[in-house]
Amino acid sequence: MKKHINRRQAIKSAGIAAGAVALGAGFPAILKSGPEKLNFLFILTDDQRYDALSAAGHPFLKTPNLDWIAHTGARFTNAFVTTSLCSPSRASFLTGCYAHNHGVLNNITPWQESNVTFLELLKQAGYYTGFIGKWHMPGKGLPDLYGQGKVDEFISFTAVAGQGIYNNCPLFKNGQPLAAPGYISEVLNDLAVQFLQAASGKNFCLYLAHKAAHAPFAPPPAFKGAYRDQALPLPPEYRERGLNFRNSYMHTASGLLTGKSMEQEMRAYYETLAAFDNSLGRVFEELDRQKILDRTVIVFAGDNGYMWGEHRMIDKRVAYEESMRIPFLVRAPGILPSAGANIAEMVLNIDLAPTFLELAGAPVPDSMQGMSLKPLLTAKPSTWRESFLYEYFYDPPYPIPANLAVRTRDKKYIRYENGKWPEELFDLQNDPREQTNLASKPEAQSQKQQLVAELKKLLKETGYPENEAREKFKLEL
């Protein structure tokens, strides 16, 4: 295996790509797993778009370590979150439930200690478990997830209301201050290596939640400016008319585009992601050093998407494709029949928890609303979801109204609280960028009725509060 290259070595006059590609090239391909139990590593980034990795064909961003997961595993090309917002999405990954069930509705509603995470369930099944990185769910600070039979290691931060900072972020380990100065992506990956060393000889599950690449974007010095000369494919609606101030003023007021152009912000965003990917290699190298890559399931995902001028908006929250779609990669030794597969079925953030539990041979609670991905990984799905529910609860002071949506393989219907925005219907097959709203078109009324019926069905099946549906969205379940 090739040694981890440092950031300075990775930056060449031509940019990041040449130095970083070598990092993932030497890792072994999928091997057959032995009789031992599988280990689990989940890697989560913040605000990383579904197409923000080179394995997805990005025109200039190079992510060789993430690409290695895709090339020796599988890339899910239609992966989504059920709520496109940090706190609710993170709670859904952990619990396998929709926001209206786990209770973290937006970025200010508190985590409920009654929630049970898959980490705790794997701990009960004999796994050495850990959470490292961004928690970012409000409440009293950090949750009671360590000690008393819960996770073995819990490392997180509370700075900036849980957002953390990129440099010298104060950390807490099992409730006690932890000195770990440095750039946050490198610090968290180093702590992950330390966790793997502490877990040596044990079955483990590690949840590694990165701050990158949340705004304000801050690549480390060796990556800053790496894409300064890179041309950017801004969406035509933004090039022609700029941002819709009504929908985007809070994002600009909170620091985005303050003294910077959209292009400058985007370059810093991609440089921050490239820096994250570069240091991630050391985690895989530790797995290889311990000779456990062949029995460790690795899953990578983003917590939500991000709009860069699409629909004349910035950030996320709305049920548009750029906002709700995420990158989702799985490396599953001995389970995937072949490496490098692209899997097109619709998968969700709530699918992670039941997947890990089933692959570990642990019971999956009936309360979990996701579906185990094992049938897709083994290429033996008998049936799979044909639609799913998206929900967004109002997150003050941001002006985006609460919304519900149903997405099928080729259609999407969005309904906003109290009609604050017009309802929307999109034909995703013929209009993948969602530029033509068909909701008021006479020829689309039959489709709309079918999608509204499907939305009501999903709301009922998932236990959505009937009074909320009736009073705010005028839907009788």
C-alpha positions as CSV (number, residue, x, y, z in Angstrom):
1,M,0.0,0.0,0.0
2,K,1.2,3.5,-0.7
3,K,1.8,5.8,2.2
4,H,-0.5,8.7,2.9
5,I,0.6,11.7,1.1
6,N,0.6,15.0,2.9
7,R,-1.4,18.0,1.8
8,R,1.7,19.9,0.5
9,Q,2.7,16.9,-1.6
10,A,-0.8,16.7,-3.0
11,I,-0.9,20.2,-4.4
12,K,0.9,20.5,-7.7
13,S,0.9,23.3,-10.2
14,A,-1.9,21.5,-12.1
15,G,-4.1,21.3,-8.9
16,I,-5.0,18.5,-6.6
17,A,-5.8,15.7,-8.9
18,A,-2.4,14.3,-9.8
19,G,-1.1,13.9,-6.3
20,A,-4.3,12.6,-4.8
21,V,-5.2,9.9,-7.3
22,A,-2.3,7.8,-6.1
23,L,-3.7,7.6,-2.6
24,G,-6.6,5.3,-3.4
25,A,-5.0,3.3,-6.2
26,G,-3.2,0.8,-4.0
27,F,-6.1,-0.4,-1.8
28,P,-7.2,-4.0,-2.4
29,A,-10.3,-5.0,-4.2
30,I,-13.2,-6.7,-2.5
31,L,-12.2,-10.0,-0.8
32,K,-14.3,-12.8,0.5
33,S,-15.1,-12.4,4.2
34,G,-14.2,-15.1,6.7
35,P,-16.3,-16.6,9.4
36,E,-15.8,-13.5,11.6
37,K,-18.5,-10.9,12.1
38,L,-18.4,-7.9,9.9
39,N,-17.2,-4.5,11.2
40,F,-18.9,-1.3,10.2
41,L,-17.6,2.2,9.4
42,F,-20.0,5.0,8.4
43,I,-18.6,8.2,7.1
44,L,-20.9,11.3,6.9
45,T,-20.1,14.7,5.3
46,D,-22.0,17.9,5.6
47,D,-23.8,19.6,2.6
48,Q,-22.0,17.4,0.0
49,R,-24.0,17.3,-3.2
50,Y,-24.8,14.0,-4.8
51,D,-22.5,14.9,-7.7
52,A,-19.7,16.3,-5.7
53,L,-17.3,13.4,-6.2
54,S,-15.2,12.3,-9.1
55,A,-16.8,8.8,-9.1
56,A,-20.1,10.6,-10.1
57,G,-18.4,12.3,-13.0
58,H,-17.7,15.7,-11.5
59,P,-15.8,17.8,-14.1
60,F,-12.9,18.8,-11.8
61,L,-13.2,17.8,-8.2
62,K,-11.0,14.8,-7.4
63,T,-12.0,12.5,-4.5
64,P,-9.8,9.4,-4.9
65,N,-10.5,8.0,-1.5
66,L,-14.3,8.2,-1.9
67,D,-13.9,6.9,-5.4
68,W,-12.1,3.8,-4.0
69,I,-15.2,2.9,-2.0
70,A,-17.3,3.2,-5.2
71,H,-14.8,1.3,-7.4
72,T,-14.4,-1.6,-5.0
73,G,-18.0,-1.5,-3.8
74,A,-21.1,0.2,-5.2
75,R,-22.5,3.7,-5.8
76,F,-26.2,4.2,-5.3
77,T,-27.2,6.7,-8.0
78,N,-30.6,7.5,-6.5
79,A,-30.0,8.2,-2.9
80,F,-32.0,10.7,-0.9
81,V,-32.6,12.2,2.6
82,T,-36.1,12.3,4.0
83,T,-35.5,15.8,5.3
84,S,-32.9,18.0,3.7
85,L,-31.6,19.7,6.8
86,C,-28.6,18.9,9.1
87,S,-30.2,18.0,12.4
88,P,-33.3,16.0,11.2
89,S,-31.2,14.1,8.6
90,R,-28.5,13.1,11.1
91,A,-31.2,11.9,13.6
92,S,-32.7,9.8,10.7
93,F,-29.4,8.2,9.9
94,L,-29.0,7.2,13.6
95,T,-32.5,6.0,14.3
96,G,-33.8,4.7,11.0
97,C,-36.9,6.9,11.4
98,Y,-38.6,9.9,9.8
99,A,-38.3,13.3,11.6
100,H,-41.9,13.3,12.6
101,N,-41.1,10.1,14.6
102,H,-37.7,10.8,16.1
103,G,-38.8,14.4,17.0
104,V,-35.8,16.3,15.7
105,L,-37.9,18.4,13.3
106,N,-35.5,21.2,12.5
107,N,-32.2,22.7,13.6
108,I,-33.6,24.0,16.9
109,T,-35.8,21.2,18.2
110,P,-34.0,19.0,20.8
111,W,-32.8,15.4,20.5
112,Q,-35.0,13.2,22.6
113,E,-33.0,10.9,24.9
114,S,-35.7,8.3,24.4
115,N,-34.5,7.8,20.9
116,V,-32.4,4.6,20.4
117,T,-29.6,4.7,17.9
118,F,-28.2,1.7,15.9
119,L,-24.9,2.3,17.7
120,E,-26.5,1.4,21.0
121,L,-28.2,-1.7,19.5
122,L,-24.9,-2.9,18.1
123,K,-23.3,-2.3,21.4
124,Q,-25.9,-4.6,22.9
125,A,-25.0,-7.1,20.2
126,G,-21.3,-7.2,21.4
127,Y,-19.8,-4.5,19.2
128,Y,-17.2,-1.9,20.3
129,T,-19.0,1.3,19.2
130,G,-18.0,4.9,18.7
131,F,-19.3,8.3,17.5
132,I,-16.7,10.8,16.4
133,G,-17.5,14.2,14.9
134,K,-20.4,16.5,14.3
135,W,-23.5,15.8,16.4
136,H,-25.3,19.1,15.8
137,M,-28.6,18.3,17.4
138,P,-29.8,20.8,19.9
139,G,-30.8,20.3,23.4
140,K,-28.6,20.5,26.5
141,G,-25.4,20.3,24.5
142,L,-24.3,16.7,23.8
143,P,-26.5,13.6,24.3
144,D,-26.1,10.9,26.9
145,L,-24.7,8.4,24.5
146,Y,-21.7,7.2,26.4
147,G,-21.4,5.1,29.5
148,Q,-24.1,3.0,31.1
149,G,-24.1,0.4,28.4
150,K,-24.3,2.9,25.5
151,V,-21.5,3.7,23.1
152,D,-17.9,3.1,24.1
153,E,-16.5,6.4,22.7
154,F,-18.3,9.6,22.0
155,I,-16.3,12.5,20.7
156,S,-18.0,15.7,19.5
157,F,-18.1,19.5,19.8
158,T,-20.5,22.2,20.8
159,A,-18.8,25.3,19.3
160,V,-21.1,27.6,17.2
161,A,-24.3,25.8,18.4
162,G,-22.8,22.4,17.4
163,Q,-21.6,23.5,13.9
164,G,-18.0,23.5,15.1
165,I,-15.1,25.4,13.6
166,Y,-12.5,24.3,11.0
167,N,-9.4,25.2,13.0
168,N,-8.6,24.2,16.6
169,C,-12.2,23.2,17.4
170,P,-12.7,22.4,21.1
171,L,-13.7,18.8,21.5
172,F,-15.2,16.6,24.2
173,K,-14.6,12.9,24.7
174,N,-17.1,11.1,26.9
175,G,-18.1,14.4,28.5
176,Q,-14.5,15.6,29.2
177,P,-12.5,18.2,27.3
178,L,-10.2,16.7,24.7
179,A,-7.2,18.7,23.4
180,A,-6.9,18.0,19.6
181,P,-5.7,21.1,17.8
182,G,-5.5,21.3,14.1
183,Y,-7.7,21.3,11.0
184,I,-11.0,19.6,11.8
185,S,-11.0,17.1,8.9
186,E,-7.5,15.9,9.8
187,V,-8.3,15.8,13.5
188,L,-11.4,13.7,13.1
189,N,-9.7,11.3,10.8
190,D,-6.8,10.9,13.2
191,L,-9.3,10.3,16.0
192,A,-10.9,7.6,13.9
193,V,-7.6,5.9,13.5
194,Q,-7.1,6.0,17.2
195,F,-10.5,4.5,17.7
196,L,-9.7,1.7,15.3
197,Q,-6.5,1.0,17.2
198,A,-8.4,0.9,20.5
199,A,-10.9,-1.5,18.8
200,S,-8.2,-3.9,17.5
201,G,-9.2,-7.5,18.0
202,K,-12.9,-6.5,18.6
203,N,-15.9,-6.2,16.3
204,F,-16.6,-2.5,16.0
205,C,-18.9,0.1,14.5
206,L,-17.7,3.6,14.1
207,Y,-19.9,6.6,13.1
208,L,-17.5,9.3,11.7
209,A,-19.4,12.5,11.1
210,H,-17.4,15.3,9.5
211,K,-17.9,19.1,9.6
212,A,-16.7,19.4,6.0
213,A,-18.0,21.0,3.9
214,H,-20.4,23.3,5.8
215,A,-20.3,27.0,5.3
216,P,-18.3,29.2,5.9
217,F,-16.1,27.1,3.7
218,A,-12.5,27.0,5.0
219,P,-10.0,24.8,3.2
220,P,-6.6,24.3,4.9
221,P,-3.7,26.4,3.5
222,A,-2.3,23.7,1.2
223,F,-5.7,23.4,-0.5
224,K,-6.7,27.0,-0.5
225,G,-6.8,28.4,-4.0
226,A,-6.3,25.0,-5.6
227,Y,-9.3,25.6,-7.9
228,R,-8.9,29.4,-8.2
229,D,-8.7,29.2,-12.0
230,Q,-11.3,26.5,-12.4
231,A,-14.2,27.5,-14.7
232,L,-17.5,26.7,-12.9
233,P,-20.8,25.5,-14.6
234,L,-23.3,27.8,-12.9
235,P,-26.9,27.0,-13.7
236,P,-28.5,29.1,-16.4
237,E,-31.3,30.4,-14.2
238,Y,-28.7,31.9,-11.8
239,R,-26.6,33.3,-14.6
240,E,-29.6,35.0,-16.2
241,R,-31.4,36.3,-13.1
242,G,-29.3,35.7,-10.0
243,L,-30.6,34.5,-6.6
244,N,-34.2,34.9,-5.6
245,F,-33.7,37.2,-2.6
246,R,-37.0,36.2,-1.0
247,N,-35.8,32.7,-0.7
248,S,-32.1,33.2,-0.1
249,Y,-31.7,36.4,2.0
250,M,-31.0,34.5,5.3
251,H,-28.2,32.5,3.7
252,T,-26.5,35.6,2.4
253,A,-27.1,37.4,5.7
254,S,-25.5,34.6,7.6
255,G,-22.2,35.0,5.7
256,L,-22.5,33.3,2.3
257,L,-21.7,35.6,-0.6
258,T,-20.6,38.4,1.8
259,G,-17.8,40.1,-0.1
260,K,-17.5,37.0,-2.3
261,S,-18.9,35.9,-5.6
262,M,-20.8,32.6,-6.1
263,E,-17.8,31.3,-7.9
264,Q,-15.4,32.1,-5.1
265,E,-17.7,30.4,-2.6
266,M,-18.0,27.3,-4.8
267,R,-14.3,27.0,-5.2
268,A,-13.8,27.1,-1.5
269,Y,-16.5,24.5,-1.0
270,Y,-14.8,22.1,-3.4
271,E,-11.4,22.8,-1.9
272,T,-12.8,22.0,1.5
273,L,-14.1,18.7,0.2
274,A,-10.8,17.8,-1.5
275,A,-9.0,18.4,1.8
276,F,-11.4,16.1,3.6
277,D,-11.0,13.3,1.0
278,N,-7.2,13.6,1.1
279,S,-6.9,13.0,4.9
280,L,-9.6,10.2,4.8
281,G,-7.0,7.8,3.3
282,R,-5.3,7.4,6.6
283,V,-8.5,5.7,8.0
284,F,-8.5,3.1,5.2
285,E,-4.8,2.6,5.7
286,E,-5.3,1.7,9.3
287,L,-8.0,-0.9,8.3
288,D,-5.5,-2.3,5.9
289,R,-2.7,-2.3,8.4
290,Q,-4.9,-4.4,10.8
291,K,-5.8,-6.6,7.8
292,I,-9.5,-6.2,8.4
293,L,-10.5,-4.4,5.2
294,D,-11.9,-7.7,3.9
295,R,-14.5,-7.8,6.7
296,T,-15.4,-4.2,7.2
297,V,-18.5,-2.7,5.6
298,I,-17.8,0.9,4.7
299,V,-20.7,3.3,3.9
300,F,-20.2,6.9,2.9
301,A,-23.0,9.5,2.6
302,G,-23.8,13.2,2.7
303,D,-26.3,14.6,5.2
304,N,-28.2,16.5,2.5
305,G,-27.6,18.1,-0.9
306,Y,-26.9,21.7,-1.8
307,M,-28.1,24.1,-4.4
308,W,-25.6,26.4,-6.1
309,G,-28.0,28.7,-7.9
310,E,-30.4,26.0,-9.1
311,H,-33.9,27.4,-8.9
312,R,-32.2,30.7,-8.1
313,M,-31.5,29.4,-4.6
314,I,-28.6,28.5,-2.4
315,D,-28.4,26.0,0.5
316,K,-31.0,23.2,0.8
317,R,-34.4,22.6,2.6
318,V,-36.7,22.5,-0.4
319,A,-37.6,19.1,-2.0
320,Y,-35.7,19.8,-5.2
321,E,-33.3,17.2,-6.6
322,E,-30.1,19.2,-5.8
323,S,-31.3,19.6,-2.2
324,M,-32.6,16.1,-1.3
325,R,-30.2,13.9,-3.3
326,I,-27.0,12.7,-1.6
327,P,-23.9,10.7,-2.5
328,F,-24.2,7.2,-1.1
329,L,-21.4,4.6,-1.5
330,V,-21.1,1.1,0.0
331,R,-18.2,-1.3,0.2
332,A,-19.4,-4.6,1.4
333,P,-16.8,-7.4,1.2
334,G,-18.2,-10.9,0.6
335,I,-21.7,-9.4,0.1
336,L,-21.6,-7.5,-3.2
337,P,-21.3,-10.0,-6.1
338,S,-19.0,-7.7,-8.1
339,A,-17.2,-4.4,-7.6
340,G,-17.9,-1.1,-9.2
341,A,-21.7,-1.5,-9.5
342,N,-24.1,1.4,-10.0
343,I,-27.4,0.7,-8.2
344,A,-30.4,2.7,-9.4
345,E,-33.1,1.8,-6.8
346,M,-34.2,4.7,-4.5
347,V,-32.5,4.5,-1.1
348,L,-32.8,6.8,1.9
349,N,-30.9,7.9,4.9
350,I,-33.3,5.9,7.1
351,D,-32.0,2.7,5.4
352,L,-28.6,2.9,7.1
353,A,-29.6,1.7,10.5
354,P,-31.6,-1.4,9.5
355,T,-28.8,-2.3,7.0
356,F,-26.1,-2.3,9.6
357,L,-28.2,-4.3,12.1
358,E,-29.2,-7.0,9.6
359,L,-25.6,-7.4,8.3
360,A,-24.5,-7.7,11.9
361,G,-27.1,-10.4,12.6
362,A,-28.9,-8.2,15.2
363,P,-32.6,-7.7,15.4
364,V,-34.1,-4.7,13.5
365,P,-36.7,-3.0,15.7
366,D,-40.2,-2.6,14.2
367,S,-39.9,1.1,15.0
368,M,-37.3,1.6,12.2
369,Q,-38.9,2.8,9.0
370,G,-36.1,2.3,6.6
371,M,-35.3,-0.8,4.6
372,S,-32.2,-2.9,4.8
373,L,-30.1,-2.6,1.7
374,K,-28.9,-6.2,1.9
375,P,-31.2,-7.3,-0.9
376,L,-29.8,-4.6,-3.2
377,L,-26.2,-5.4,-2.2
378,T,-26.7,-9.1,-3.0
379,A,-28.5,-8.2,-6.2
380,K,-31.5,-10.2,-5.0
381,P,-34.3,-7.6,-4.3
382,S,-37.7,-9.2,-4.5
383,T,-39.5,-5.9,-4.2
384,W,-38.3,-2.3,-3.5
385,R,-39.8,1.1,-2.9
386,E,-41.5,2.8,-5.8
387,S,-42.0,6.1,-3.9
388,F,-41.0,7.8,-0.7
389,L,-42.1,10.7,1.5
390,Y,-40.1,13.9,1.9
391,E,-40.8,16.2,4.8
392,Y,-39.5,19.6,5.9
393,F,-40.6,21.4,9.0
394,Y,-40.3,25.2,9.3
395,D,-36.9,26.1,10.6
396,P,-37.0,29.8,11.8
397,P,-35.7,32.3,10.9
398,Y,-35.2,30.8,7.4
399,P,-38.1,31.8,5.0
400,I,-38.6,28.4,3.4
401,P,-42.1,27.2,4.4
402,A,-42.8,23.7,5.6
403,N,-43.3,21.3,2.8
404,L,-44.2,17.7,2.0
405,A,-43.3,15.8,-1.2
406,V,-43.7,12.5,-2.8
407,R,-41.1,11.3,-5.2
408,T,-41.6,8.3,-7.5
409,R,-39.1,7.0,-10.0
410,D,-40.1,9.6,-12.6
411,K,-42.4,12.1,-10.9
412,K,-42.4,14.5,-8.0
413,Y,-45.2,16.4,-6.2
414,I,-44.5,19.1,-3.6
415,R,-47.1,20.8,-1.3
416,Y,-46.3,23.8,0.9
417,E,-47.8,24.7,4.3
418,N,-51.0,26.7,3.9
419,G,-50.3,27.3,0.2
420,K,-47.5,29.8,1.1
421,W,-45.8,28.7,-2.2
422,P,-47.7,27.2,-5.2
423,E,-47.8,23.4,-5.3
424,E,-45.4,21.9,-7.8
425,L,-45.4,18.8,-10.0
426,F,-42.4,17.8,-12.1
427,D,-41.9,15.1,-14.8
428,L,-38.4,14.0,-13.8
429,Q,-37.8,11.9,-16.8
430,N,-38.4,14.7,-19.3
431,D,-37.5,17.6,-17.0
432,P,-34.7,16.4,-14.6
433,R,-33.8,20.0,-13.6
434,E,-37.4,20.6,-12.5
435,Q,-37.8,23.8,-14.5
436,T,-41.4,23.3,-15.7
437,N,-44.1,23.1,-13.0
438,L,-47.0,21.1,-14.3
439,A,-49.3,21.3,-11.2
440,S,-51.7,23.8,-12.9
441,K,-51.6,22.2,-16.4
442,P,-54.9,20.6,-17.4
443,E,-53.1,17.7,-19.0
444,A,-51.4,16.9,-15.7
445,Q,-54.4,16.8,-13.4
446,S,-54.8,13.0,-13.5
447,Q,-51.1,12.6,-12.6
448,K,-51.4,15.2,-9.8
449,Q,-54.4,13.3,-8.3
450,Q,-52.4,10.1,-8.3
451,L,-49.4,11.7,-6.6
452,V,-51.6,13.4,-4.0
453,A,-53.2,10.0,-3.2
454,E,-49.7,8.5,-3.0
455,L,-48.6,11.3,-0.7
456,K,-51.5,10.7,1.6
457,K,-50.9,7.0,1.6
458,L,-47.2,7.5,2.6
459,L,-48.2,10.0,5.3
460,K,-50.5,7.5,6.9
461,E,-48.1,4.6,6.6
462,T,-45.3,6.5,8.3
463,G,-47.4,7.8,11.1
464,Y,-47.4,11.4,10.1
465,P,-49.6,13.5,12.5
466,E,-53.0,13.7,11.0
467,N,-53.8,17.1,12.5
468,E,-50.6,18.5,11.0
469,A,-51.5,17.1,7.6
470,R,-55.1,18.4,7.8
471,E,-54.5,21.8,9.3
472,K,-51.3,22.8,7.5
473,F,-51.4,21.0,4.2
474,K,-55.2,20.5,3.8
475,L,-54.8,16.7,3.5
476,E,-57.3,14.3,5.0
477,L,-55.5,11.0,5.8
